[in-house]
Amino acid sequence: MTENLSLLTDKILARVDGAVGHVIFNNPDRYNAVSLEMWEAVELALANFAADEKVRVVILSGAGGKAFVSGADISKFAKERGSREATEHYNARLKVVYDTIENYPKPTIAMIDGHCLGGGLNLAACTDFRIASGKSRFAMPAAKLALGYPFDAIRRLVNAVGPAAAKKLIFTAKSIDADTALQIGLVQEVVTEEALNNRVAELAGNIADNAPLTIQAMKYIATQVMHPDPSARDFNRCDEMVAACFASEDYIEGREAFMAKRKPQFKGK
């Protein structure tokens, strides 16, 4: 069953398809450049999906086949970044969305078909992993525009590809193709444009069929492993989440399904 969600703007589409939530950047005339209003709609969609027990995976994508996300909508700069106060407000709202995706309680996948640039690359790096079509290209053009990215944006890129590859992307400001992105670990798979939707749906379905409590625990622990401040890691919470897996109905179901050689039916309880 597919269910559409009513949001703040038609430039962000949100729908639930079975166990998968979709957030679609729908500004193809501007290569899916993002305004403040769009970021607020994304935040709302993510909150809805987090609260929906039926949703087990979230896919982020861009409409139109030209771009995933190309960064901020420059046509909105006069209104949204026309003063120091406005710029600080925009950056604070953007940080909330990026942090939300990076620490999201459910798996997230970036489905990339076309350009993935600047803020779009920052956004993709927030997700758990990235699947791209062969025509996709990636760039961090800040050095050509005299822009600066904050600590967390660089940290996420370094976590995704390692320090040397991240610095090469940043310092040269040159774009790379999908195969190069695969080689450096920026994306995890490259498929044809025609196969992209089916492949991402297949991966999302595979994840959705697995035990939600286990995935939630392992994702939380992985984010703790990569936390920039080791003293802030919540080891007690990690232990509690692992213990909850073993105490769950799903743990019993998993054992019984394995012994009976049948597919388990996990409920997240």
Buried (B, 14 or more C-beta within 10 A) or exposed (E): EEEEBEBBBEBBBBBBBBBBBBBBBBBBEBBBBBBBBBBBBBBBBBEBBBEBEBBBBBBBBBBBEBBBBBBBBEEBBEEBBEEEEBEEBBEEBBEBBBEBBBEBBBBBBBBBBBBBBBBBBBBBBBBBBBBBBBBBBBBBBBBEEEEEBEEBBBBBBBBBBEEEBBBBBBEBBEBBBBEBBBBBBBBBBBBEBEBBBEBBBEBBBEBBBBBBBBBBBBBBBEBBEEEEEEEEBEEEEBEEBBEBBEEBEBBEBBEEBEEEEEEBEBEBE
